[in-house]
Amino acid sequence: MDSGKLLKAVADSVLNMDEEGAAKYSKEALDAGIDPMAIINEGLIVGMNQAGKLFEENQYFVPELLLCSDAMYAGLNVVTPHIKKEENLYLGSVVIGVVEGDTHDIGKNLVKVMLEASGFRVYDLGRDVPAKAFVDKVREVKADLLCLSTLMTSTMDEMKKVIDLLEKENMRERVKVLVGGGPISSSFARSIGADGYGENATGAVRMAKKLLGIMQAKSL
């Protein structure tokens, strides 16, 4: 099976809620010499995006979407250990999490994987995270970047609560804030005072580097 067909098989496995298939074809893709990041971007994420589209069209519902995410994670578990990381590469520290009231963490987890692969040190607070927990962690680790995620319109305002609390604690100037998730847009990011918006996992990493003005790695 050529690389294109292998990546399609990975994507189809996610779309078809097939955990075994996602793991199997991800391994076959690795064995075929396909770059791990390509397997993630052109296989696993493609399949999850297709599932998300079916969800938006009411052809898939929450149970199907969760099974698709299980398949995606099965593939990620196979691929992630093979992502090449530069020795002693350190681009900065990042605190990441899903805002309070939201438990959807698929996108956040993908961003975390890609940030780590790019050389960031990531502190993952998980999902349903209160504003104070974000601010406390930023202070504790002296984070360069704070990444906030949500997939729900009802919790979008939680992002502004975090930013407002950073300002109240006189910490806003110390950390860049990057937001993302299904209902988020660049205009919304600007309206709440965020520094940037990541349309997807790849875009989030690109924006993270831009916000921090990264031209080369910091020394450890």
Summary of the structure (lengths in Angstrom):
residues: 220
radius of gyration: 17.6
end to end distance: 42.2
largest distance: 56.8
contacts: 755
relative contact order: 0.12
helix: 58%
strand: 13%
